[in-house]
């Protein structure tokens, strides 16, 4: 590979139901910080909510398009699912007790001999907690979760591909992931372009043939990190060489984005690390006020009247 591989996951965007329920769950139950309260670029009457570590660093940010009346998604092939986070070593029991206290059903399972807690949020989004040594996430002093137990960065995410061999080629040839291990159910790929805990992609080997259906609880897309615009251009060029069709660069205010659908049916994004969520508000105030893309500022009063209060 003549260019630097992606360091791993940048963010994951999913679909939720009622935004108030979504916000309470991620900030109060899981203790993440809401780092941005904005709207969908294509639908300004819909919240786009971002949660992450203290600053919403790349590799920590889970985002939601919050549609109050959308139907539930349907599991199947052609989707990403079950986002896993790192939690500090020795804290799974504390997390099990916390989920019990908040009436969140969970299961304890092993994957590749590593224990994990698996659960779903109130709208069906699947997540897992996996112990790891402390990564690069910045702890949030105001979290309801004690700092020694707080969620760190992403551990990884699963993909149920319509074309597993082609998805593998994208992971290896475009993004620089490498195959690490395999069992009867999963093939794991690890990011190689960064330091610290590497985010994995687990390809399902026993996925149902039923196509996935988008709805609340579904992953909309997964984004991979590019250090800057030059690095993003190299990754996009690699995608084109493989016969894929990345979009032109799109300014998302907090990062620059390029999108393409990989052959297995999952929407991939390549997102730059900067400029970050502090570009339009102070770090001490992230996620409190409604921030609008510039094109929607003239409509602020109408948009604010349409959106429900979150707090």
C-alpha positions as MATLAB code, in Angstrom:
seq = 'XXXXXXXXXXXXXXXXXXXXXXXXXXXXXXXXXXXXXXXXXXXXXXXXXXXXXXXXXXXXXXXXXXXXXXXXXXXXXXXXXXXXXXXXXXXXXXXXXXXXXXXXXXXXXXXXXXXXXXXXXXXXXXXXXXXXXXXXXXXXXXXXXXXXXXXXXXXXXXXXXXXXXXXXXXXXXXXXXXXXXXXXXXXXXXXXXXXXXXXXXXXXXXXXXXXXXXXXXXXXXXXXXXXXXXXXXXXXXXXXXXXXXXXXXXXXXXXXXXXXXXXXXXXXXXXXXXXXXXXXXXXXXXXXXXXXXXXXXXXXXXXXXXXXXXX';
ca = [
       0.000    0.000    0.000;
       1.607    3.268   -1.170;
      -0.392    5.476    1.196;
      -1.167    5.413    4.907;
      -4.080    3.146    5.879;
      -7.059    4.537    7.750;
      -6.500    4.684   11.526;
      -9.930    3.094   12.009;
     -13.485    4.150   12.704;
     -14.272    7.873   12.798;
     -17.961    7.794   13.731;
     -21.051    5.651   13.350;
     -24.423    7.113   12.391;
     -27.641    5.294   13.241;
     -31.385    5.950   13.267;
     -33.404    6.418   16.439;
     -36.963    7.121   17.456;
     -37.982    9.889   19.882;
     -34.928   12.159   20.289;
     -35.692   12.868   23.948;
     -35.554    9.170   24.824;
     -32.399    8.812   22.746;
     -30.659   11.719   24.473;
     -31.566   10.547   27.966;
     -30.318    7.025   27.320;
     -26.915    7.973   25.951;
     -26.180   10.779   28.402;
     -27.777    9.395   31.576;
     -27.584    5.611   31.217;
     -24.336    5.233   29.260;
     -22.815    8.488   30.483;
     -21.617    9.781   27.130;
     -21.425   13.481   26.460;
     -23.784   14.968   23.916;
     -21.206   16.908   21.948;
     -23.414   18.356   19.217;
     -27.093   19.163   18.845;
     -27.782   19.955   15.212;
     -30.091   18.897   12.370;
     -29.971   16.545    9.427;
     -28.359   18.336    6.461;
     -31.090   16.967    4.179;
     -34.014   17.302    6.615;
     -33.694   20.285    8.982;
     -36.851   19.257   10.834;
     -34.964   16.224   12.184;
     -32.353   16.285   14.919;
     -28.859   14.992   14.288;
     -27.419   14.223   17.725;
     -23.779   13.372   18.430;
     -22.450   11.580   21.521;
     -18.867   10.788   22.431;
     -16.047   11.433   24.844;
     -15.393   14.864   26.329;
     -14.600   16.371   22.928;
     -16.268   13.904   20.568;
     -12.903   12.824   19.214;
     -12.741   10.680   16.079;
     -13.222    7.089   17.120;
     -15.671    7.951   19.920;
     -18.636    9.643   18.215;
     -21.958    7.843   17.804;
     -24.541    9.964   15.994;
     -28.263    9.588   15.405;
     -30.826   10.844   12.953;
     -33.785   11.016   15.341;
     -37.129   10.311   13.650;
     -39.970   10.194   16.180;
     -42.359    8.168   14.004;
     -40.111    5.868   11.976;
     -40.749    2.104   11.978;
     -38.285   -0.406   13.408;
     -35.445   -1.623   11.231;
     -35.120   -5.251   10.114;
     -31.920   -7.220   10.624;
     -30.394   -8.799    7.542;
     -27.507   -8.633    5.114;
     -26.241   -5.371    3.700;
     -25.885   -3.595    7.037;
     -23.506   -2.758    9.850;
     -24.685   -3.575   13.381;
     -23.667   -4.024   17.024;
     -21.247   -1.236   17.755;
     -18.805   -2.180   20.518;
     -17.128    0.257   22.902;
     -14.080   -0.219   25.069;
     -14.629    0.058   28.815;
     -11.777   -0.042   31.341;
     -10.399   -3.420   32.332;
     -12.232   -4.942   35.280;
     -15.443   -2.896   34.896;
     -17.846   -5.272   33.113;
     -19.483   -6.251   36.399;
     -19.981   -2.589   37.290;
     -21.529   -2.022   33.874;
     -23.815   -5.019   34.321;
     -24.985   -3.523   37.616;
     -25.530   -0.146   35.947;
     -27.601   -1.668   33.147;
     -29.631   -3.586   35.751;
     -30.264   -0.359   37.661;
     -31.575    1.276   34.478;
     -33.696   -1.758   33.486;
     -31.636   -2.454   30.373;
     -31.665   -6.127   29.383;
     -28.281   -7.539   28.421;
     -26.457  -10.799   27.830;
     -22.937  -11.891   28.646;
     -21.261  -13.638   25.734;
     -17.806  -14.568   24.525;
     -16.413  -13.623   21.141;
     -12.904  -14.769   20.307;
     -12.645  -15.773   24.000;
     -13.235  -12.176   25.103;
     -16.224  -11.450   27.406;
     -18.664   -8.763   26.360;
     -21.994   -7.372   27.452;
     -24.465   -7.032   24.583;
     -27.620   -4.939   24.821;
     -29.944   -2.651   22.896;
     -30.959    0.942   23.408;
     -34.666    1.869   23.739;
     -35.045    1.971   19.941;
     -33.317   -1.320   19.225;
     -29.787   -0.157   18.376;
     -27.431   -3.019   19.307;
     -24.270   -2.273   21.250;
     -21.625   -4.127   23.210;
     -19.153   -3.288   25.963;
     -15.721   -4.924   25.869;
     -12.937   -4.523   28.412;
      -9.654   -3.025   27.251;
      -6.755   -1.048   28.600;
      -7.455    2.684   28.630;
      -7.367    4.149   25.137;
      -7.171    7.731   23.943;
     -10.698    8.840   24.892;
     -10.865   11.992   27.024;
     -12.981   11.366   30.118;
     -15.896   13.681   30.814;
     -15.884   15.080   34.371;
     -19.654   15.708   34.348;
     -20.668   12.192   33.301;
     -22.986   10.329   35.694;
     -20.669    7.341   35.232;
     -17.603    7.412   37.522;
     -14.446    8.238   35.583;
     -12.753    4.866   36.326;
     -15.691    3.143   34.584;
     -16.443    5.497   31.687;
     -16.829    4.286   28.127;
     -13.756    4.881   25.996;
     -13.452    4.763   22.236;
     -14.911    2.331   19.764;
     -13.773   -1.271   19.934;
     -15.357   -2.091   16.573;
     -18.519   -2.924   14.677;
     -20.043   -5.902   12.860;
     -20.950   -6.098    9.181;
     -23.366   -8.576    7.617;
     -22.350   -8.311    3.968;
     -24.256   -9.260    0.828;
     -20.866  -10.005   -0.771;
     -18.330  -10.891    1.945;
     -15.382  -11.461   -0.398;
     -15.877   -8.051   -2.021;
     -16.260   -6.353    1.373;
     -12.996   -7.955    2.491;
     -11.281   -6.526   -0.577;
     -12.487   -3.015    0.261;
     -11.334   -3.321    3.864;
      -7.899   -4.571    2.843;
      -7.225   -2.712   -0.414;
      -8.862    0.660    0.249;
      -8.751    1.091    4.031;
      -5.707   -0.988    4.903;
      -7.368   -3.298    7.418;
      -5.759   -6.713    7.894;
      -7.306  -10.066    8.720;
      -6.536  -10.998   12.308;
      -8.545  -14.069   13.309;
     -11.539  -16.177   12.354;
     -13.938  -18.683   13.885;
     -17.101  -20.343   12.606;
     -19.153  -17.144   13.004;
     -16.829  -14.175   12.469;
     -13.833  -13.001   10.518;
     -12.073  -10.109   12.232;
     -10.241   -7.285   10.475;
      -8.129   -4.762   12.374;
      -7.247   -1.183   11.444;
      -3.516   -0.728   10.875;
      -3.139    3.011   10.297;
      -2.996    4.308   13.865;
      -1.612    3.782   17.339;
      -3.487    2.676   20.439;
      -6.465    0.300   20.472;
      -7.380   -0.603   16.894;
     -11.012   -0.640   15.836;
     -12.090   -3.948   14.368;
     -14.579   -4.895   11.692;
     -16.131   -8.324   12.307;
     -17.622   -9.848    9.161;
     -20.507  -12.209    9.883;
     -19.957  -15.637    8.333;
     -23.403  -17.034    9.190;
     -25.612  -14.096    8.179;
     -29.188  -14.663    7.079;
     -29.926  -14.134    3.392;
     -32.750  -11.712    4.204;
     -31.909   -8.147    3.154;
     -31.748   -5.591    5.937;
     -34.498   -2.997    6.242;
     -33.735    0.532    7.434;
     -35.578    1.907   10.457;
     -35.016    2.893   14.058;
     -32.259    0.789   15.555;
     -30.479    0.527   12.180;
     -27.019    1.793   11.327;
     -27.219    4.376    8.541;
     -23.492    4.435    7.732;
     -20.061    3.918    9.222;
     -17.252    6.427    8.782;
     -13.537    5.717    8.618;
     -10.854    8.181    9.617;
      -8.636   10.193    7.311;
      -6.037   12.413    8.951;
      -6.678   15.323    6.596;
      -7.953   16.160    3.119;
      -4.843   14.807    1.378;
      -5.180   11.481    3.172;
      -8.897   11.423    2.362;
      -8.118   11.983   -1.324;
      -5.710    9.021   -1.287;
      -8.314    6.734    0.274;
     -10.987    7.920   -2.178;
      -8.613    7.318   -5.095;
      -8.031    3.769   -3.850;
     -11.798    3.243   -3.818;
     -12.045    4.466   -7.419;
      -9.256    2.117   -8.490;
     -11.352   -0.727   -7.126;
     -14.278    0.366   -9.316;
     -16.230    2.116   -6.569;
     -17.809    5.538   -6.944;
     -17.001    7.881   -4.057;
     -18.874   11.164   -3.944;
     -17.198   14.540   -4.222;
     -16.033   15.972   -0.904;
     -18.960   17.256    1.179;
     -18.444   19.847    3.926;
     -20.153   18.607    7.111;
     -18.880   21.566    9.192;
     -17.116   19.364   11.746;
     -15.327   17.189    9.174;
     -15.102   16.746    5.410;
     -16.847   13.653    4.036;
     -16.700   11.330    1.047;
     -19.255    8.501    0.713;
     -19.517    5.270   -1.248;
     -21.555    2.095   -0.951;
     -19.298   -0.931   -0.719;
     -20.269   -4.066   -2.697;
     -21.757   -5.745    0.366;
     -24.418   -3.053    0.645;
     -23.089   -0.911    3.519;
     -22.673    2.849    3.127;
     -19.076    3.812    3.965;
     -17.831    7.327    4.651;
     -14.274    8.619    4.745;
     -14.193   11.547    7.179;
     -11.344   13.886    8.075;
     -10.258   14.165   11.694;
     -10.729   17.940   11.702;
     -11.796   20.574   12.271;
     -13.815   18.959   15.107;
     -16.837   19.886   17.170;
     -15.251   22.946   18.766;
     -15.332   24.843   15.481;
     -18.669   26.548   16.253;
     -18.934   26.506   20.052;
     -16.684   26.478   23.082;
     -15.567   23.079   24.363;
     -17.272   23.793   27.691;
     -20.647   24.226   25.975;
     -20.649   21.394   23.448;
     -24.045   19.915   22.686;
     -26.151   22.414   24.609;
     -27.370   24.976   22.073;
     -28.877   24.073   18.709;
     -26.240   24.553   16.024;
     -27.476   24.911   12.455;
     -25.674   24.557    9.130;
     -25.247   28.051    7.650;
     -27.870   27.480    4.965;
     -30.520   26.948    7.642;
     -29.739   29.915    9.907;
     -32.331   32.154    8.183;
     -34.953   29.542    9.139;
     -33.838   29.139   12.756;
     -37.069   30.308   14.381;
     -39.218   27.926   12.329;
     -36.822   25.005   12.839;
     -36.634   25.545   16.596;
     -40.429   25.665   16.771;
     -40.649   22.302   14.976;
     -38.058   20.428   17.040;
     -38.975   19.038   20.488;
     -37.041   20.215   23.535;
     -34.465   17.654   24.665;
     -33.723   18.817   28.213;
];
